[in-house]
Amino acid sequence: MPFTRHTLKKAERLSSKTGLSTLLSKGKWGVQGPLRYCCLPDNGQEQARIVVSVPKKMFRRAVKRNLLKRRIRESYRTQKALLEGSRVDLMFVYSSKEVLDSAVIREAVGTILTTVAGSLHQNNPKE
């Protein structure tokens, strides 16, 4: 069984102002558990890109915000194979007022990724 590395490279992160503004203006919003997400298919890139946000309004301490962002990124990293090379921009926004366990966040991210992948395959039935 080959060992696969679950990495999150710089090219997989959405950081440009134009990319973010396009995602926020044209993307479709949804909610799954403690996460809100915005999805924009066909981003013009070779792979999926993500951005993670935890509002300072809900968690004043940077330690908690960073913990939640780490948990969301880790959940995405280990499950990004669900998107299978789709070209989509995703934004995850943590919307619960309490710090939830990694398992809850992982389940929510997995559900979001399967929902997004399903909607992408419905819109582009090339196979």
Secondary structure, 3 states (H helix, E strand, C coil): CCCCCCCCCHHHECCCHHHHHHHHHHCEEEEECCEEEEEEECCCCCCCEEEEECCCCCCCCHHHHHHHHHHHHHHHHHHHHHHCCCCEEEEEEECCCCCCCHHHHHHHHHHHHHHHHHHHHHHCCCC
